Amino acid sequence: MTMKESWFHHSDCTTQQADELLAQYRRRGVLAERSLNPDYITWTVSAKLPESKNPPRPNNRWQNRVWG
């Protein structure tokens, strides 16, 4: 069974930010693309990321058992 995936958008990125985001997503094997915004200056980077029905679990590393 595969996880549901949906598009996540980073809007109003500079060219350098868009290139860095694309490189990071592609290094992780995530489908990503960029498109030029109507102002012809900024980019929108879109990545197809897995979706979960459950929220992420909190990190209990810093929680003391006495605190509850």
WOGINOR-V505713 format. One record per residue. N is the residue number from 1. PHI is phi in whole degrees, 0 to 359 (* if undefined). OMEGA is omega in radians with two decimals (none if undefined). NEAR is the number of other C-alpha atoms within 10 Angstrom. Layout:
n->N phi->PHI omega->OMEGA near->NEAR
n->N phi->PHI omega->OMEGA near->NEAR
//
This chain:
n->1 phi->* omega->-3.12 near->3
n->2 phi->267 omega->3.10 near->5
n->3 phi->282 omega->3.07 near->10
n->4 phi->289 omega->3.13 near->11
n->5 phi->239 omega->3.08 near->12
n->6 phi->219 omega->-3.09 near->12
n->7 phi->277 omega->3.03 near->13
n->8 phi->245 omega->-3.03 near->13
n->9 phi->244 omega->2.95 near->14
n->10 phi->257 omega->-3.07 near->14
n->11 phi->259 omega->3.09 near->16
n->12 phi->55 omega->3.08 near->16
n->13 phi->264 omega->3.01 near->18
n->14 phi->286 omega->3.14 near->13
n->15 phi->298 omega->3.14 near->15
n->16 phi->295 omega->3.12 near->10
n->17 phi->297 omega->3.14 near->15
n->18 phi->296 omega->3.12 near->22
n->19 phi->297 omega->3.13 near->14
n->20 phi->294 omega->3.11 near->12
n->21 phi->298 omega->3.13 near->20
n->22 phi->299 omega->3.14 near->20
n->23 phi->297 omega->3.14 near->14
n->24 phi->295 omega->-3.14 near->13
n->25 phi->294 omega->-3.13 near->17
n->26 phi->292 omega->3.07 near->14
n->27 phi->297 omega->3.12 near->9
n->28 phi->273 omega->3.12 near->9
n->29 phi->81 omega->-3.13 near->9
n->30 phi->264 omega->3.07 near->15
n->31 phi->291 omega->-3.11 near->13
n->32 phi->220 omega->3.10 near->19
n->33 phi->212 omega->3.10 near->16
n->34 phi->234 omega->3.11 near->19
n->35 phi->220 omega->-3.11 near->13
n->36 phi->282 omega->3.13 near->15
n->37 phi->284 omega->-3.11 near->13
n->38 phi->299 omega->3.12 near->8
n->39 phi->279 omega->3.12 near->8
n->40 phi->62 omega->3.14 near->8
n->41 phi->239 omega->-3.05 near->11
n->42 phi->256 omega->-3.11 near->17
n->43 phi->241 omega->2.95 near->22
n->44 phi->244 omega->3.11 near->18
n->45 phi->259 omega->3.14 near->22
n->46 phi->244 omega->3.14 near->21
n->47 phi->228 omega->3.12 near->21
n->48 phi->269 omega->-3.03 near->16
n->49 phi->248 omega->3.10 near->16
n->50 phi->292 omega->-3.11 near->13
n->51 phi->243 omega->3.13 near->12
n->52 phi->236 omega->3.11 near->10
n->53 phi->281 omega->-3.13 near->7
n->54 phi->256 omega->3.06 near->6
n->55 phi->291 omega->3.13 near->7
n->56 phi->298 omega->3.13 near->7
n->57 phi->286 omega->3.10 near->6
n->58 phi->290 omega->3.11 near->7
n->59 phi->279 omega->-3.09 near->7
n->60 phi->267 omega->-3.09 near->8
n->61 phi->300 omega->-3.05 near->6
n->62 phi->261 omega->-3.12 near->6
n->63 phi->265 omega->3.12 near->10
n->64 phi->276 omega->-3.13 near->8
n->65 phi->298 omega->-3.14 near->7
n->66 phi->293 omega->-3.10 near->5
n->67 phi->286 omega->3.10 near->5
n->68 phi->100 omega->none near->5
//
